[in-house]
Amino acid sequence: MILLAITPGHGFERGIWKPVLQSGVDGFLIREKDLPAGILLDAARWCQDTAPEVTLWVAGRLDVALAAGCGLHAPEAYPEVEQGVVALSRPLHDEAQWPGRSLTDQLLVSPVFASPGKGEPWGVARLHHFLDGLPPQGPRILALGGVEPASAPSLRHPRLAGLAAIRPFWSGDPAGAVARFRT
């Protein structure tokens, strides 16, 4: 199961980011909307140097993703990005978005569970119904939104590649969170 840690939006703080990067997560999404491009690029390069085995994504900045050689997570209103320019991740908030996003590299289905300010949650039954109807090939699909180690087992499905989260990795013990997710 792939685990993607998403930064909480509090800026680039090496001392706080390092334990998360080195906790055993498989991916790291820098979602820092207020960072200028230069600092965001420095943060991406630092992440790559600190944990080269972790797949890196940058939210909302194609220029930084290209300069760092990492993936781009294109938020909901982001302009279309030509396929193959960069590894591309997109959110999926509704099943109707699948046709337009089925050629991306990664989709974050969100919110699966209640998450502050993120709208009506999908729930396990709806998520599984959606996943049941997908072809076996296609983008890597991760569940996001209110996902905690205790709720992770209920999400297991052959088409679900893993989970994405913020709070479990940034509040307390990130390596412990990884271990709890993986049990």
Secondary structure, DSSP 8 states (H G I E B T S, - for coil): -EEEEE--SS---HHHHHHHHTTT-SEEEE--TTS-HHHHHHHHHHHHHH-TTSEEEEES-HHHHHHHT-EEE--TT-----TTSS-EEEEE-SGGGHHHHTTSSEEEE--SS--TTS-S--HHHHHHHHHHTS-SSSSEEEEESS--TTTHHHH--TT--EEEESHHHHSS-HHHHHHHHH-
